[in-house]
Amino acid sequence: MKRFIRNHETISGQIDDELVMMDIEKGSYFSLNTVATRIWELLEGPLTIEDLCDLLLKEYDVDESECRTDVEDHLTKMQELGLIKSID
């Protein structure tokens, strides 16, 4: 089962309720909204989509289907930006 983890080469810092990140290699920066920031925090260790959804469903008032769709969308975008990587 595919698991995801942070790309630890990315520098990050908290500004109010958003996380700002910089990819030194690409010289670009990103800002994550509250939910994406929480996903990033949870990805300190490798987690599957199911693991993430289980944790987020305990914290947010959202139905399981919507949570999974949102998590998949966030993971796809974060992976495209090089912020996270998948491991098998």
FIFI-282962 format. One line per field, with one value per residue (C-alpha): residue in one letter; x, y, z; residue number from 1. Coordinates in pm, 1 decimal. Last residue first. Layout:
N
res <- c(A|...)
x <- c(X|...)
y <- c(Y|...)
z <- c(Z|...)
n <- c(NUM|...)
***
This chain:
88
res <- c(D|I|S|K|I|L|G|L|E|Q|M|K|T|L|H|D|E|V|D|T|R|C|E|S|E|D|V|D|Y|E|K|L|L|L|D|C|L|D|E|I|T|L|P|G|E|L|L|E|W|I|R|T|A|V|T|N|L|S|F|Y|S|G|K|E|I|D|M|M|V|L|E|D|D|I|Q|G|S|I|T|E|H|N|R|I|F|R|K|M)
x <- c(586.4|703.7|545.2|707.4|605.1|674.4|786.7|524.5|360.3|359.8|187.7|-73.0|-145.8|-148.9|-393.4|-630.1|-615.2|-682.7|-977.7|-1132.6|-1081.6|-1234.4|-1534.7|-1604.4|-1560.4|-1794.7|-1654.5|-1657.9|-1282.5|-1051.0|-1146.4|-1209.4|-859.6|-690.4|-883.6|-840.9|-464.1|-433.8|-653.4|-440.7|-139.7|109.1|488.6|614.1|616.3|319.7|73.8|211.5|184.1|-178.5|-249.3|-94.0|-303.3|-615.1|-519.9|-409.3|-57.6|167.3|440.6|789.9|1022.9|1398.1|1381.1|1653.1|1565.9|1200.9|1043.6|740.5|487.3|239.9|-79.9|-263.1|-58.2|273.0|431.4|763.9|889.4|1211.3|1182.5|1462.7|1261.1|1026.7|739.6|601.1|338.9|245.1|135.2|0.0)
y <- c(161.2|518.6|836.9|1177.2|1508.6|1877.2|1815.6|2051.5|1766.4|1563.9|1843.2|1873.7|1500.8|1482.5|1772.8|1622.3|1276.8|1429.4|1630.7|1327.1|1111.3|1373.1|1420.6|1046.6|1015.4|1298.4|1613.8|1761.1|1773.9|1630.8|1262.1|1246.2|1385.2|1092.6|822.5|1012.5|1030.8|660.6|573.5|788.3|595.3|734.7|761.5|972.7|1350.7|1328.9|1435.9|1790.6|1813.3|1692.4|1958.7|2227.1|2106.3|2146.0|2496.0|2631.6|2578.8|2853.7|2773.6|2895.0|2857.8|2841.0|2499.3|2340.2|2550.8|2445.8|2692.1|2645.3|2872.7|2709.8|2896.1|2963.2|3271.1|3234.7|2894.5|2799.5|2546.3|2443.9|2159.8|1904.4|1683.0|1579.0|1475.5|1123.3|930.9|564.3|340.9|0.0)
z <- c(-119.5|-69.2|-191.3|-173.5|-23.9|-92.7|-451.0|-596.4|-785.5|-460.5|-271.1|-547.1|-550.3|-171.0|-145.1|-402.8|-241.2|101.9|-32.7|-203.8|106.0|333.5|103.5|107.0|484.1|575.8|730.8|1081.1|1134.4|1399.9|1425.2|1049.8|1000.8|1174.8|988.1|661.3|705.5|783.5|483.1|253.4|379.5|629.4|651.7|943.6|974.2|739.6|1010.1|1011.8|632.3|647.1|909.7|688.5|395.1|611.9|730.4|393.4|263.0|127.6|-120.3|-205.2|-500.4|-542.1|-706.6|-491.5|-187.4|-187.3|49.1|269.3|435.9|671.7|739.2|1066.2|1163.0|979.5|1049.4|895.5|643.7|471.1|220.8|210.2|444.1|165.0|384.1|377.2|182.5|189.0|-97.5|0.0)
n <- c(88|87|86|85|84|83|82|81|80|79|78|77|76|75|74|73|72|71|70|69|68|67|66|65|64|63|62|61|60|59|58|57|56|55|54|53|52|51|50|49|48|47|46|45|44|43|42|41|40|39|38|37|36|35|34|33|32|31|30|29|28|27|26|25|24|23|22|21|20|19|18|17|16|15|14|13|12|11|10|9|8|7|6|5|4|3|2|1)
***
